[in-house]
Amino acid sequence: MTQRLAERAARALGPRVGRRGFLTRSAMVGTALAAAPSTYILRPTSAYAAVCNCSGSRCDCGAQCCDGYTEFCCTLSGQNRCPPGSLTGGWWKVDASNFCGGGARYYVDCNAPCGPCGCGSSGICGGSCSGTPCFCAGGSCGNRKVGCTGFRYGQCNQHVPCLGPIVCRVVTCVPPWQTDGACGTATRVDNATRNHHRPCLTGNPFGRVDSVTPIAGGLRVSGWAIDPNTTGSIPVHVYVDGVGRANITANRNRPDVGRAHPGSGSAHGYSVEIHDVAPGAHSVCVYGISVGEGGNTLLGCRNATVSANPFGAVDILRVETGRLRVRGWAIDPNTDNPIRIDVYSNGRGLGSLTANRSRPDVGRRYGRGDNHGFDGTFAIPHGTNDITVYAINVGAGGHVVIARTRLVFNAKPFGSLDVVQPVGGGRVRVGGWAIDPETTGPIRIDVYSNSRGRGSLTADQPRSDIGRKYPAYGPNHGFTGNITVGTGRQNVCVYAINVGQGGHTLLACRTVDVT
């Protein structure tokens, strides 16, 4: 009888109330009128629970099955979430709930779909459309009804024009729009439901600590956590030796957790690095923080030992302008002071640096201050160099290799002979460029003809193309000039004269006829 009244009233209201207006502005009053017009008009009451309707049962009107409200989903499935196939139709809240620590408590309706049926302008169809039966949950008068109430607040899934009866409801201490993108923020309040509760709503978070792994100067903690009161991600707190060190959110994708706990989603993993942990053995404990009813849960504790050895990284390790450049950072867990960096080539020491330069990026990450950077250059032997960079230990622990590489350094000059051109009078014009890797300054160019030295030039003329190609050496490495070589066929050879290690370099030879 109630369902027929609801559908008849909905058809009557249809021409006068637009669908969106019905859903968003007049949902409560409109539905109450549709469900029980005489009761709602003659007796002031909540729009949601307008009638004593025992859903075809023999329950007394004082029983919970007859109070007009719908049962919690966890009574049906053990899970405080909408059952598969249902849609959220709206929500309301209770202020200052004891179940949420004095904060607001939110109730969300899970409506059945309408299937192929329409609903006119009311936005509500009968349970027959989706095959949703109406009964007291569990067949008990002590439980509220299921699938009986044709009602829709309208803040959720407004793009769906028709929804069926409310199958069940969920409850949370977190605003619905924060965990369900289909719900809006328009607020409905029904403080009459303040004391509605079921023991199944007080589920605590659960999860595990998968690993606690020592890293440079700290620990990495990983695992997963779920609160049965929400499908959303929850906070996780990490303690080291009883001291809180990290507050994070378990929101990493964990498909394995989603498969093991269907209906909960998969965004429940966590992984965090905790830096500035003193060397030695530590106890790490992780708590899942409740977002609904229930309490926080100890997910687990693990033991791990942090190394006392130095740690760091080398950002630059290469030959620049004939010298080995070494740039990076290093920290010893036993001190906040700078430490020494030693550099070796082929087992022989090239020299040392002090890791005392400002590196704010390192300070932000490791919490040991900024002054742990180093940057310097060393003379490097000509040929193959096996380079090793050590961070020198302070206190307990030992020295640590923070970089190792092989570099081949050719200390001989390099360049190009671009032109050898006869210019008359027994002379040739010679031009090109040359650089010695061990200096940015100009070097000498010697010119030979038919194996006899004929003269020298200096490679100090501007060559912008060379400056662009070798910016570390600058552009002033070109040479050009006229050299007397004699007449006849001349084999002209040009040498770049070495500075420091290595040897002289033959740039090229050219054969020309000089008149």
Kinemage of the C-alpha trace (Angstrom):
@kinemage 1
@onewidth
@group {chain A} dominant
@subgroup {mainchain}
@vectorlist {calphas} color= white
{ca met a 1} P 0.000 0.000 0.000
{ca thr a 2} L 2.834 2.420 0.927
{ca gln a 3} L 4.669 1.724 -2.323
{ca arg a 4} L 1.529 2.374 -4.372
{ca leu a 5} L 0.964 5.648 -2.494
{ca ala a 6} L 4.546 6.687 -3.100
{ca glu a 7} L 4.388 6.005 -6.814
{ca arg a 8} L 0.995 7.705 -7.166
{ca ala a 9} L 2.162 10.809 -5.249
{ca ala a 10} L 5.350 10.916 -7.285
{ca arg a 11} L 3.346 10.956 -10.509
{ca ala a 12} L 1.177 13.735 -9.111
{ca leu a 13} L 4.198 15.805 -8.073
{ca gly a 14} L 5.981 15.230 -11.365
{ca pro a 15} L 4.367 17.995 -13.456
{ca arg a 16} L 4.908 20.568 -10.715
{ca val a 17} L 8.429 19.746 -9.463
{ca gly a 18} L 11.426 19.436 -11.808
{ca arg a 19} L 13.734 16.436 -11.282
{ca arg a 20} L 16.725 18.420 -10.085
{ca gly a 21} L 14.584 20.585 -7.833
{ca phe a 22} L 12.950 17.501 -6.389
{ca leu a 23} L 16.278 15.874 -5.681
{ca thr a 24} L 18.198 18.843 -4.316
{ca arg a 25} L 15.674 21.275 -2.819
{ca ser a 26} L 12.573 19.318 -1.804
{ca ala a 27} L 13.786 15.736 -1.501
{ca met a 28} L 12.844 15.118 2.122
{ca val a 29} L 9.395 16.726 2.043
{ca gly a 30} L 8.522 15.339 -1.366
{ca thr a 31} L 9.408 11.788 -0.416
{ca ala a 32} L 7.582 11.986 2.894
{ca leu a 33} L 4.472 13.202 1.094
{ca ala a 34} L 4.795 10.381 -1.400
{ca ala a 35} L 5.285 7.758 1.296
{ca ala a 36} L 2.713 8.857 3.889
{ca pro a 37} L 0.902 12.076 3.034
{ca ser a 38} L -1.609 12.006 5.874
{ca thr a 39} L 0.966 11.176 8.538
{ca tyr a 40} L 3.392 13.866 7.439
{ca ile a 41} L 0.726 16.575 7.137
{ca leu a 42} L -1.125 15.840 10.372
{ca arg a 43} L 1.745 14.919 12.663
{ca pro a 44} L 5.104 16.804 12.729
{ca thr a 45} L 7.921 14.274 12.370
{ca ser a 46} L 11.111 13.546 10.479
{ca ala a 47} L 10.719 13.370 6.724
{ca tyr a 48} L 12.935 10.275 6.668
{ca ala a 49} L 10.880 8.302 9.236
{ca ala a 50} L 7.420 9.591 8.503
{ca val a 51} L 5.422 6.418 9.085
{ca cys a 52} L 5.221 3.295 11.197
{ca asn a 53} L 5.635 0.761 8.409
{ca cys a 54} L 6.458 -2.784 9.484
{ca ser a 55} L 7.228 -3.925 5.951
{ca gly a 56} L 4.644 -6.692 5.895
{ca ser a 57} L 5.989 -8.227 9.114
{ca arg a 58} L 4.090 -8.919 12.312
{ca cys a 59} L 6.427 -6.706 14.311
{ca asp a 60} L 5.012 -4.250 16.822
{ca cys a 61} L 5.222 -0.574 15.876
{ca gly a 62} L 7.714 -0.093 18.706
{ca ala a 63} L 10.135 -2.549 17.086
{ca gln a 64} L 13.142 -1.216 15.243
{ca cys a 65} L 11.917 -2.820 12.006
{ca cys a 66} L 8.990 -0.384 12.085
{ca asp a 67} L 10.711 2.900 12.917
{ca gly a 68} L 11.053 4.091 9.309
{ca tyr a 69} L 14.847 3.854 9.114
{ca thr a 70} L 16.925 1.359 7.166
{ca glu a 71} L 19.404 -1.130 8.659
{ca phe a 72} L 23.197 -0.666 8.547
{ca cys a 73} L 24.999 -2.538 5.761
{ca cys a 74} L 27.383 -4.188 8.202
{ca thr a 75} L 24.421 -6.082 9.726
{ca leu a 76} L 23.868 -7.702 6.326
{ca ser a 77} L 27.442 -8.327 5.132
{ca gly a 78} L 29.754 -7.567 8.036
{ca gln a 79} L 31.252 -4.715 5.995
{ca asn a 80} L 30.486 -1.046 6.583
{ca arg a 81} L 30.174 -0.217 2.867
{ca cys a 82} L 27.509 -0.221 0.180
{ca pro a 83} L 26.929 -3.728 -1.228
{ca pro a 84} L 27.970 -4.429 -4.839
{ca gly a 85} L 25.440 -3.210 -7.390
{ca ser a 86} L 23.999 -0.449 -5.196
{ca leu a 87} L 24.558 3.304 -5.560
{ca thr a 88} L 24.889 6.064 -2.980
{ca gly a 89} L 21.807 8.232 -3.180
{ca gly a 90} L 22.503 10.757 -0.443
{ca trp a 91} L 23.656 11.312 3.117
{ca trp a 92} L 22.867 13.100 6.337
{ca lys a 93} L 24.783 13.819 9.506
{ca val a 94} L 24.469 13.904 13.262
{ca asp a 95} L 26.350 16.624 15.134
{ca ala a 96} L 28.524 15.974 18.196
{ca ser a 97} L 28.395 12.192 18.033
{ca asn a 98} L 29.852 10.183 20.902
{ca phe a 99} L 30.717 7.504 18.356
{ca cys a 100} L 33.018 9.928 16.521
{ca gly a 101} L 34.761 11.466 19.503
{ca gly a 102} L 32.343 14.375 19.711
{ca gly a 103} L 32.610 15.180 15.994
{ca ala a 104} L 30.033 14.767 13.249
{ca arg a 105} L 28.831 11.301 12.280
{ca tyr a 106} L 27.726 10.724 8.673
{ca tyr a 107} L 25.085 8.261 7.401
{ca val a 108} L 25.049 7.294 3.716
{ca asp a 109} L 22.108 5.640 1.912
{ca cys a 110} L 22.857 2.778 -0.475
{ca asn a 111} L 20.010 2.632 -3.006
{ca ala a 112} L 19.148 -0.188 -5.374
{ca pro a 113} L 19.287 0.628 -9.105
{ca cys a 114} L 16.085 0.851 -11.113
{ca gly a 115} L 17.199 -1.424 -13.931
{ca pro a 116} L 15.092 -0.937 -17.070
{ca cys a 117} L 12.284 0.832 -15.193
{ca gly a 118} L 11.695 4.556 -15.304
{ca cys a 119} L 10.662 6.727 -12.388
{ca gly a 120} L 8.923 9.760 -13.831
{ca ser a 121} L 9.886 12.987 -12.118
{ca ser a 122} L 10.194 11.500 -8.648
{ca gly a 123} L 13.675 10.015 -9.065
{ca ile a 124} L 12.478 6.901 -7.166
{ca cys a 125} L 11.292 3.575 -8.592
{ca gly a 126} L 9.810 0.566 -6.842
{ca gly a 127} L 11.793 -2.400 -5.643
{ca ser a 128} L 10.138 -4.582 -8.242
{ca cys a 129} L 12.288 -2.881 -10.903
{ca ser a 130} L 15.524 -4.197 -9.446
{ca gly a 131} L 14.187 -7.267 -7.678
{ca thr a 132} L 14.861 -5.711 -4.277
{ca pro a 133} L 12.765 -7.404 -1.579
{ca cys a 134} L 11.479 -5.552 1.492
{ca phe a 135} L 12.016 -7.271 4.855
{ca cys a 136} L 13.330 -6.889 8.379
{ca ala a 137} L 17.103 -7.445 8.306
{ca gly a 138} L 17.889 -11.007 9.325
{ca gly a 139} L 14.180 -11.676 9.715
{ca ser a 140} L 14.299 -10.042 13.143
{ca cys a 141} L 11.994 -7.327 14.469
{ca gly a 142} L 14.998 -6.095 16.424
{ca asn a 143} L 16.713 -5.085 13.157
{ca arg a 144} L 15.662 -2.229 10.926
{ca lys a 145} L 14.167 -2.800 7.501
{ca val a 146} L 16.012 -3.507 4.268
{ca gly a 147} L 14.911 -2.542 0.753
{ca cys a 148} L 11.639 -0.966 1.882
{ca thr a 149} L 12.044 2.804 1.928
{ca gly a 150} L 11.610 4.696 -1.349
{ca phe a 151} L 13.605 7.842 -0.561
{ca arg a 152} L 16.467 9.876 -1.932
{ca tyr a 153} L 18.275 12.868 -0.441
{ca gly a 154} L 19.888 13.612 -3.762
{ca gln a 155} L 23.441 14.772 -2.885
{ca cys a 156} L 25.067 11.695 -4.490
{ca asn a 157} L 25.017 10.374 -8.073
{ca gln a 158} L 22.748 13.147 -9.316
{ca his a 159} L 23.576 12.137 -12.879
{ca val a 160} L 21.564 8.929 -12.285
{ca pro a 161} L 17.907 9.947 -12.833
{ca cys a 162} L 16.257 6.955 -11.129
{ca leu a 163} L 17.139 5.007 -7.993
{ca gly a 164} L 15.250 2.266 -6.190
{ca pro a 165} L 14.642 1.636 -2.475
{ca ile a 166} L 17.372 1.993 0.140
{ca val a 167} L 19.067 -1.373 0.555
{ca cys a 168} L 21.078 -0.414 3.640
{ca arg a 169} L 23.169 2.449 5.018
{ca val a 170} L 26.786 2.966 5.970
{ca val a 171} L 28.179 5.221 8.683
{ca thr a 172} L 31.500 7.014 8.993
{ca cys a 173} L 33.259 9.783 10.877
{ca val a 174} L 34.693 11.096 7.578
{ca pro a 175} L 32.580 13.405 5.348
{ca pro a 176} L 31.224 11.294 2.448
{ca trp a 177} L 32.456 13.643 -0.270
{ca gln a 178} L 36.044 13.006 0.863
{ca thr a 179} L 35.823 9.276 0.093
{ca asp a 180} L 33.100 9.137 -2.581
{ca gly a 181} L 33.518 11.468 -5.558
{ca ala a 182} L 29.854 10.904 -6.491
{ca cys a 183} L 28.671 12.768 -3.368
{ca gly a 184} L 28.335 16.533 -2.936
{ca thr a 185} L 28.677 18.709 0.142
{ca ala a 186} L 25.052 19.900 0.556
{ca thr a 187} L 24.218 19.057 4.167
{ca arg a 188} L 21.153 17.326 5.643
{ca val a 189} L 20.898 16.873 9.439
{ca asp a 190} L 18.840 14.286 11.372
{ca asn a 191} L 19.924 14.243 15.000
{ca ala a 192} L 17.172 11.725 15.745
{ca thr a 193} L 19.576 9.047 14.527
{ca arg a 194} L 22.253 10.040 17.039
{ca asn a 195} L 22.079 6.730 18.930
{ca his a 196} L 21.563 4.381 15.986
{ca his a 197} L 24.352 1.832 16.212
{ca arg a 198} L 25.401 -1.767 15.651
{ca pro a 199} L 28.354 -3.669 17.149
{ca cys a 200} L 29.613 -4.398 13.634
{ca leu a 201} L 30.343 -0.669 13.186
{ca thr a 202} L 33.125 -0.643 15.751
{ca gly a 203} L 35.661 -2.492 13.596
{ca asn a 204} L 39.273 -1.457 14.141
{ca pro a 205} L 41.834 -0.928 11.373
{ca phe a 206} L 43.859 -3.946 10.323
{ca gly a 207} L 46.939 -4.540 8.178
{ca arg a 208} L 50.588 -5.455 8.553
{ca val a 209} L 54.176 -4.295 8.549
{ca asp a 210} L 55.780 -5.992 5.541
{ca ser a 211} L 59.339 -4.796 6.112
{ca val a 212} L 61.619 -2.486 8.089
{ca thr a 213} L 64.834 -2.075 6.100
{ca pro a 214} L 67.966 -0.145 7.110
{ca ile a 215} L 68.927 2.586 4.646
{ca ala a 216} L 71.620 5.255 4.684
{ca gly a 217} L 71.210 7.027 7.999
{ca gly a 218} L 67.758 5.623 8.703
{ca leu a 219} L 65.029 3.083 7.997
{ca arg a 220} L 62.439 2.325 5.312
{ca val a 221} L 59.076 1.035 6.606
{ca ser a 222} L 56.521 -0.604 4.283
{ca gly a 223} L 53.184 -2.387 4.611
{ca trp a 224} L 49.424 -1.848 4.270
{ca ala a 225} L 46.416 -0.827 6.383
{ca ile a 226} L 42.613 -0.841 6.001
{ca asp a 227} L 39.823 0.538 8.172
{ca pro a 228} L 36.622 -1.527 7.741
{ca asn a 229} L 34.598 1.667 8.139
{ca thr a 230} L 35.804 3.126 4.832
{ca thr a 231} L 37.165 2.157 1.436
{ca gly a 232} L 39.376 5.245 1.558
{ca ser a 233} L 43.012 5.457 2.613
{ca ile a 234} L 43.712 5.886 6.311
{ca pro a 235} L 46.491 7.487 8.388
{ca val a 236} L 49.418 5.394 9.605
{ca his a 237} L 51.781 6.444 12.410
{ca val a 238} L 55.328 5.084 12.725
{ca tyr a 239} L 57.202 4.974 16.041
{ca val a 240} L 60.935 4.305 16.501
{ca asp a 241} L 61.877 3.231 20.031
{ca gly a 242} L 58.540 4.583 21.264
{ca val a 243} L 58.949 8.027 19.676
{ca gly a 244} L 56.637 9.099 16.847
{ca arg a 245} L 58.694 9.654 13.703
{ca ala a 246} L 56.244 9.640 10.772
{ca asn a 247} L 52.559 10.368 10.083
{ca ile a 248} L 51.671 9.151 6.611
{ca thr a 249} L 48.665 7.988 4.600
{ca ala a 250} L 48.304 4.394 3.420
{ca asn a 251} L 47.345 5.366 -0.136
{ca arg a 252} L 49.798 3.444 -2.347
{ca asn a 253} L 48.385 1.008 -4.858
{ca arg a 254} L 48.503 -2.576 -3.556
{ca pro a 255} L 46.578 -4.858 -5.957
{ca asp a 256} L 47.470 -7.883 -3.792
{ca val a 257} L 45.683 -6.290 -0.825
{ca gly a 258} L 42.692 -5.423 -3.029
{ca arg a 259} L 42.426 -9.050 -4.170
{ca ala a 260} L 42.701 -10.377 -0.621
{ca his a 261} L 40.050 -7.961 0.679
{ca pro a 262} L 37.489 -7.480 -2.123
{ca gly a 263} L 35.312 -4.422 -1.810
{ca ser a 264} L 37.997 -2.470 0.047
{ca gly a 265} L 39.846 -1.130 -3.006
{ca ser a 266} L 43.605 -1.349 -3.507
{ca ala a 267} L 44.911 2.086 -2.391
{ca his a 268} L 46.017 0.923 1.057
{ca gly a 269} L 49.802 0.515 0.888
{ca tyr a 270} L 52.377 2.647 2.679
{ca ser a 271} L 56.137 3.104 2.412
{ca val a 272} L 58.158 5.778 4.171
{ca glu a 273} L 61.826 6.590 4.734
{ca ile a 274} L 62.747 7.799 8.220
{ca his a 275} L 66.063 9.644 8.288
{ca asp a 276} L 68.335 10.839 11.078
{ca val a 277} L 68.097 7.588 13.026
{ca ala a 278} L 71.093 6.970 15.285
{ca pro a 279} L 73.342 3.977 14.534
{ca gly a 280} L 72.469 0.775 16.357
{ca ala a 281} L 69.490 -1.516 17.023
{ca his a 282} L 65.972 -0.055 17.023
{ca ser a 283} L 62.375 -1.201 17.537
{ca val a 284} L 59.901 0.078 14.944
{ca cys a 285} L 56.136 -0.085 15.558
{ca val a 286} L 53.356 0.944 13.161
{ca tyr a 287} L 49.758 1.892 14.048
{ca gly a 288} L 46.705 2.052 11.805
{ca ile a 289} L 44.688 5.129 12.825
{ca ser a 290} L 40.917 4.647 12.962
{ca val a 291} L 38.820 7.001 10.827
{ca gly a 292} L 35.462 5.691 12.024
{ca glu a 293} L 34.193 3.948 15.099
{ca gly a 294} L 36.612 1.703 16.889
{ca gly a 295} L 40.156 2.388 17.953
{ca asn a 296} L 43.676 2.597 16.600
{ca thr a 297} L 45.414 -0.716 15.885
{ca leu a 298} L 48.996 -1.827 16.344
{ca leu a 299} L 49.793 -3.301 12.926
{ca gly a 300} L 53.098 -4.755 14.066
{ca cys a 301} L 56.627 -4.138 15.352
{ca arg a 302} L 59.968 -5.027 13.776
{ca asn a 303} L 63.596 -4.731 14.858
{ca ala a 304} L 66.290 -3.276 12.598
{ca thr a 305} L 69.888 -2.103 12.944
{ca val a 306} L 71.132 1.148 11.410
{ca ser a 307} L 74.735 1.115 10.186
{ca ala a 308} L 77.352 3.401 11.749
{ca asn a 309} L 79.211 3.759 8.429
{ca pro a 310} L 79.270 7.034 6.473
{ca phe a 311} L 77.005 7.407 3.451
{ca gly a 312} L 76.749 9.804 0.549
{ca ala a 313} L 76.805 10.203 -3.227
{ca val a 314} L 79.038 11.575 -5.981
{ca asp a 315} L 77.135 13.772 -8.445
{ca ile a 316} L 80.046 14.676 -10.770
{ca leu a 317} L 83.102 12.521 -11.479
{ca arg a 318} L 84.774 13.514 -14.750
{ca val a 319} L 87.760 15.246 -16.333
{ca glu a 320} L 87.255 18.991 -16.793
{ca thr a 321} L 90.005 21.185 -18.330
{ca gly a 322} L 92.592 18.516 -17.728
{ca arg a 323} L 91.728 17.842 -14.076
{ca leu a 324} L 89.521 15.354 -12.313
{ca arg a 325} L 86.444 17.053 -10.843
{ca val a 326} L 84.723 15.376 -7.884
{ca arg a 327} L 81.424 16.775 -6.549
{ca gly a 328} L 78.912 15.251 -4.110
{ca trp a 329} L 77.961 14.957 -0.433
{ca ala a 330} L 78.650 12.697 2.541
{ca ile a 331} L 77.436 12.269 6.128
{ca asp a 332} L 78.698 10.167 9.018
{ca pro a 333} L 75.812 9.058 11.328
{ca asn a 334} L 78.072 9.513 14.350
{ca thr a 335} L 78.435 13.284 13.891
{ca asp a 336} L 76.800 16.347 12.352
{ca asn a 337} L 80.254 17.763 11.558
{ca pro a 338} L 81.852 17.613 8.092
{ca ile a 339} L 83.885 14.532 7.238
{ca arg a 340} L 86.870 13.877 4.951
{ca ile a 341} L 86.650 12.609 1.368
{ca asp a 342} L 89.667 10.778 -0.118
{ca val a 343} L 90.140 10.303 -3.875
{ca tyr a 344} L 92.334 7.552 -5.363
{ca ser a 345} L 93.446 6.657 -8.902
{ca asn a 346} L 94.828 3.193 -9.616
{ca gly a 347} L 95.301 2.691 -5.877
{ca arg a 348} L 97.303 5.900 -5.370
{ca gly a 349} L 95.907 8.875 -3.468
{ca leu a 350} L 95.180 11.984 -5.537
{ca gly a 351} L 94.177 14.076 -2.522
{ca ser a 352} L 91.372 14.860 -0.067
{ca leu a 353} L 88.352 17.157 0.265
{ca thr a 354} L 86.237 18.215 3.235
{ca ala a 355} L 82.475 17.705 2.982
{ca asn a 356} L 81.589 21.128 4.419
{ca arg a 357} L 79.885 22.927 1.506
{ca ser a 358} L 76.248 23.983 1.684
{ca arg a 359} L 73.812 21.394 0.284
{ca pro a 360} L 70.278 22.401 1.357
{ca asp a 361} L 68.801 19.462 -0.571
{ca val a 362} L 70.801 17.049 1.586
{ca gly a 363} L 69.835 18.929 4.730
{ca arg a 364} L 66.134 18.722 3.883
{ca arg a 365} L 66.256 15.008 3.191
{ca tyr a 366} L 68.435 13.770 6.040
{ca gly a 367} L 67.901 16.339 8.792
{ca arg a 368} L 71.607 16.595 9.621
{ca gly a 369} L 72.221 20.178 8.559
{ca asp a 370} L 73.183 21.584 5.148
{ca asn a 371} L 76.990 21.620 5.307
{ca his a 372} L 77.854 18.182 3.951
{ca gly a 373} L 78.735 18.908 0.304
{ca phe a 374} L 82.128 18.718 -1.398
{ca asp a 375} L 83.475 19.927 -4.745
{ca gly a 376} L 87.098 19.982 -5.918
{ca thr a 377} L 89.584 19.072 -8.655
{ca phe a 378} L 92.732 16.941 -8.787
{ca ala a 379} L 95.598 16.430 -11.192
{ca ile a 380} L 94.969 13.148 -12.957
{ca pro a 381} L 97.561 10.882 -14.589
{ca his a 382} L 97.655 10.480 -18.355
{ca gly a 383} L 96.082 7.190 -19.474
{ca thr a 384} L 93.581 4.815 -17.836
{ca asn a 385} L 92.482 5.753 -14.311
{ca asp a 386} L 90.424 3.550 -11.990
{ca ile a 387} L 88.950 6.212 -9.697
{ca thr a 388} L 87.687 5.429 -6.173
{ca val a 389} L 86.093 7.971 -3.808
{ca tyr a 390} L 85.963 7.190 -0.070
{ca ala a 391} L 83.906 8.756 2.724
{ca ile a 392} L 86.200 8.595 5.756
{ca asn a 393} L 84.555 7.222 8.875
{ca val a 394} L 84.332 8.992 12.246
{ca gly a 395} L 83.840 6.894 15.398
{ca ala a 396} L 82.252 3.451 15.107
{ca gly a 397} L 82.027 1.888 11.654
{ca gly a 398} L 84.415 1.972 8.719
{ca his a 399} L 85.326 3.903 5.589
{ca val a 400} L 82.859 3.578 2.699
{ca val a 401} L 83.315 3.702 -1.071
{ca ile a 402} L 80.730 6.165 -2.369
{ca ala a 403} L 81.829 6.121 -6.022
{ca arg a 404} L 83.973 4.058 -8.363
{ca thr a 405} L 84.564 4.499 -12.097
{ca arg a 406} L 87.126 4.130 -14.897
{ca leu a 407} L 88.277 7.208 -16.839
{ca val a 408} L 90.702 7.404 -19.749
{ca phe a 409} L 92.527 10.734 -19.733
{ca asn a 410} L 94.523 11.751 -22.810
{ca ala a 411} L 96.811 14.588 -21.736
{ca lys a 412} L 98.122 15.245 -25.254
{ca pro a 413} L 96.969 18.345 -27.175
{ca phe a 414} L 94.216 18.038 -29.755
{ca gly a 415} L 92.981 20.262 -32.566
{ca ser a 416} L 92.766 20.623 -36.345
{ca leu a 417} L 94.826 21.864 -39.275
{ca asp a 418} L 92.221 23.647 -41.397
{ca val a 419} L 94.327 25.214 -44.167
{ca val a 420} L 97.815 25.067 -45.803
{ca gln a 421} L 97.841 27.467 -48.769
{ca pro a 422} L 100.767 28.823 -50.904
{ca val a 423} L 100.842 32.621 -50.837
{ca gly a 424} L 103.940 33.287 -53.016
{ca gly a 425} L 107.432 34.352 -52.132
{ca gly a 426} L 108.218 30.818 -50.901
{ca arg a 427} L 105.634 31.099 -48.144
{ca val a 428} L 102.515 29.141 -47.084
{ca arg a 429} L 99.546 30.290 -45.020
{ca val a 430} L 98.780 27.895 -42.130
{ca gly a 431} L 95.544 27.982 -40.076
{ca gly a 432} L 93.614 25.872 -37.543
{ca trp a 433} L 93.121 25.462 -33.784
{ca ala a 434} L 94.596 23.502 -30.851
{ca ile a 435} L 93.955 22.907 -27.133
{ca asp a 436} L 96.022 21.204 -24.454
{ca pro a 437} L 93.664 19.444 -21.951
{ca glu a 438} L 95.772 20.573 -19.003
{ca thr a 439} L 95.407 24.308 -19.561
{ca thr a 440} L 92.901 26.880 -20.731
{ca gly a 441} L 95.713 29.061 -22.027
{ca pro a 442} L 97.158 29.180 -25.575
{ca ile a 443} L 99.792 26.691 -26.680
{ca arg a 444} L 102.614 26.769 -29.282
{ca ile a 445} L 102.216 25.505 -32.841
{ca asp a 446} L 105.374 24.345 -34.701
{ca val a 447} L 105.464 24.165 -38.515
{ca tyr a 448} L 107.763 21.766 -40.399
{ca ser a 449} L 108.384 21.461 -44.157
{ca asn a 450} L 110.199 18.514 -45.694
{ca ser a 451} L 111.209 17.504 -42.134
{ca arg a 452} L 112.826 20.853 -41.315
{ca gly a 453} L 111.508 23.270 -38.717
{ca arg a 454} L 110.312 26.438 -40.447
{ca gly a 455} L 108.743 28.479 -37.644
{ca ser a 456} L 106.135 28.709 -34.858
{ca leu a 457} L 102.733 30.275 -34.178
{ca thr a 458} L 100.650 30.754 -31.024
{ca ala a 459} L 97.113 29.303 -30.801
{ca asp a 460} L 95.582 32.378 -29.146
{ca gln a 461} L 93.217 33.769 -31.799
{ca pro a 462} L 89.418 33.841 -31.154
{ca arg a 463} L 87.451 30.947 -32.621
{ca ser a 464} L 83.808 31.209 -31.521
{ca asp a 465} L 83.017 27.759 -32.967
{ca ile a 466} L 85.678 26.195 -30.758
{ca gly a 467} L 84.422 28.152 -27.739
{ca arg a 468} L 80.934 26.727 -28.274
{ca lys a 469} L 82.220 23.168 -28.694
{ca tyr a 470} L 84.638 23.295 -25.738
{ca pro a 471} L 83.165 25.946 -23.404
{ca ala a 472} L 85.388 24.970 -20.459
{ca tyr a 473} L 88.481 26.094 -22.443
{ca gly a 474} L 87.099 29.297 -23.971
{ca pro a 475} L 87.335 30.467 -27.611
{ca asn a 476} L 90.936 31.757 -27.849
{ca his a 477} L 92.653 28.733 -29.361
{ca gly a 478} L 92.869 29.509 -33.079
{ca phe a 479} L 96.068 30.066 -35.055
{ca thr a 480} L 96.883 31.494 -38.489
{ca gly a 481} L 100.023 32.922 -40.096
{ca asn a 482} L 102.454 32.917 -43.051
{ca ile a 483} L 105.517 30.676 -42.767
{ca thr a 484} L 108.512 30.705 -45.191
{ca val a 485} L 109.144 27.155 -46.387
{ca gly a 486} L 110.992 27.648 -49.746
{ca thr a 487} L 109.861 26.945 -53.292
{ca gly a 488} L 108.914 23.708 -54.978
{ca arg a 489} L 106.907 20.783 -53.631
{ca gln a 490} L 106.688 21.025 -49.865
{ca asn a 491} L 105.342 18.478 -47.346
{ca val a 492} L 104.066 20.798 -44.585
{ca cys a 493} L 103.400 19.245 -41.124
{ca val a 494} L 101.943 21.124 -38.139
{ca tyr a 495} L 102.442 20.076 -34.465
{ca ala a 496} L 100.587 21.157 -31.300
{ca ile a 497} L 103.227 21.421 -28.569
{ca asn a 498} L 102.313 19.673 -25.315
{ca val a 499} L 102.053 21.314 -21.868
{ca gly a 500} L 102.516 19.095 -18.800
{ca gln a 501} L 101.814 15.369 -19.177
{ca gly a 502} L 101.584 13.625 -22.523
{ca gly a 503} L 103.450 14.465 -25.696
{ca his a 504} L 103.333 16.687 -28.771
{ca thr a 505} L 100.531 16.031 -31.256
{ca leu a 506} L 100.799 15.975 -35.041
{ca leu a 507} L 97.679 17.801 -36.191
{ca ala a 508} L 98.158 16.959 -39.913
{ca cys a 509} L 100.461 17.130 -42.968
{ca arg a 510} L 99.671 18.683 -46.351
{ca thr a 511} L 101.675 18.577 -49.634
{ca val a 512} L 101.629 21.823 -51.671
{ca asp a 513} L 103.583 23.346 -54.585
{ca val a 514} L 105.099 26.697 -53.654
{ca thr a 515} L 106.222 29.151 -56.410
